[in-house]
Amino acid sequence: MAPISFARGVPAPECLPVAELADCAREAIERGGPSVLSYGPGGGYGPLREWIAERHGVDPGRVVITSGSLQGFVFLCEQLVKPGMRVLVEAPTYDRPIKILRRLGAEIVGIPMDDDGLEVDALEQALRDGDKPAFVYTIATFQNPSGRTLSEDRRRRVAELAREHDVLVLEDDPYGLVRYEGTAPSTIFDLARGERVVYASSFSKTIAPGVRVGYFVLPAALATEIEALAVSTYISPPFLTQATVHEFIRRGNFEPNLDRVSGLLKARRDAMLEALEEHMPEGAMWSRPEGGYFIWLDLPGDAPELAAAEAAGVTFVPGTDFFAHGEGGQSMRLAFSFVSPDEIRDGVARLAGALRPAPAPSAL
């Protein structure tokens, strides 16, 4: 029985525009010459920086392109977080930031979520009750790990709270453009008119993760500090990959590729939702994302230990990985982005069989 992995949030191979990116890389070298093969400004490849700035209505000096958005998260934390400082995060949240914040000695405060995303009353209470945090971290759209999306009203309230408490919000948005249905809400960054909100995104989900091109839109002074930190870390960004991404965009490939990728992933999302509906035991609950890569599964209290699912040949990430203090023992993140729809159906059936509570012994 071949294993089926719902563990990693990576795109299926057919999502990757291999031939077109190869051609774009060649054109980027021929067009840019030595400028894309040498050292250069720490903020990133100028034409791509300008495109991002125009897209977000800011000056290019506020944009810093990083080697994936997680690299930018590290830079931001190294600049803002001192040991013992609070950072407010969603509970659950992406596991890598938890590890980074732990390493830096931050006090990680989890803010609960429901189907409409971060609970803003709990956020307001946390802002009132403790020391001012280094920042508030939210993945507002198609959240990793839950797939949930923060409602428009709550986004507006988060922007208001950032102003009222003079606190920085980091809006991490790598999945927002990978939408299958529904209408996209405004970003918190736009609702706050770019004030007290840092916006982060990446081309990993919209073009290819291997290009390692992420970016941050920051207040001007903070952008200068982060750029200096980047230069002190790796001297110069990888201009070839950034120029390749820009060439891909310049050719008009970005939106058509996004439509193609969204179609491929929607089929996988639909297959997983249908299989969960068909196979999961009574009492199980799961998110129903309108885009992104993930579904969050909560199991009933009488379900077997999660190790039983791994024994059935299905891998996933347990919910405990996404909480700073080990909650989520009866939950898991299921990534549908990589495996085929047929594998998804088979994997969910196996998973459900392993997680179904044992029948009660019959009375004699």
HUQUIMO-V528717 format. One record per helix or strand of 2 or more residues. SS is the DSSP state (@ for helix, = for strand). FROM is the first residue (numbers start at 1). LEN is the number of residues. If there is no record, write none. Layout:
# HUQUIMO-V528717
SS;FROM;LEN
SS;FROM;LEN
This chain:
# HUQUIMO-V528717
=;4;2
@;13;3
@;18;19
@;46;11
@;60;3
=;63;4
@;69;12
=;86;6
@;95;9
=;107;8
=;117;2
@;120;10
=;136;3
@;152;13
=;169;4
@;188;4
=;197;6
@;209;3
=;214;4
@;220;15
@;239;12
@;253;27
=;285;2
=;294;5
@;307;5
=;314;2
=;317;2
@;319;4
=;331;5
@;341;15
